[in-house]
Amino acid sequence: VNRLHGKPERSLADLRRALSLDPNHYRAINDLGLVLERLGAKKEALEAYRRALAVNPFLDDAREGVEALAREVEGQDI
């Protein structure tokens, strides 16, 4: 709810609580990536998106997050 209302700092606590109860809740992991990206923590957001994909490889939002951040965070191979 806090994420939807534009309160990313508050939503971090909510998401971390949800993940402490269910570490494989792929929607919460994906939402964590969205919030971290919004807060400028791109490396952590990329890790969250990859973790969400490890749990649910069919999660389009997470795949798009990885595609958007991977080159920026990790650079481009030659």
VENSUL-V347897 format. One record per residue. N is the residue number from 0. SS is DSSP state (H for helix, E for strand, L for the rest). Layout:
<<N | SS> <N | SS>>
//
This chain:
<<0 | L> <1 | L> <2 | L> <3 | L> <4 | L> <5 | L> <6 | L> <7 | H> <8 | H> <9 | H> <10 | H> <11 | H> <12 | H> <13 | H> <14 | H> <15 | H> <16 | H> <17 | H> <18 | H> <19 | H> <20 | H> <21 | L> <22 | L> <23 | L> <24 | L> <25 | H> <26 | H> <27 | H> <28 | H> <29 | H> <30 | H> <31 | H> <32 | H> <33 | H> <34 | H> <35 | H> <36 | H> <37 | H> <38 | L> <39 | L> <40 | L> <41 | H> <42 | H> <43 | H> <44 | H> <45 | H> <46 | H> <47 | H> <48 | H> <49 | H> <50 | H> <51 | H> <52 | H> <53 | H> <54 | H> <55 | L> <56 | L> <57 | L> <58 | L> <59 | H> <60 | H> <61 | H> <62 | H> <63 | H> <64 | H> <65 | H> <66 | H> <67 | H> <68 | H> <69 | H> <70 | H> <71 | H> <72 | H> <73 | H> <74 | L> <75 | L> <76 | L> <77 | L>>
//
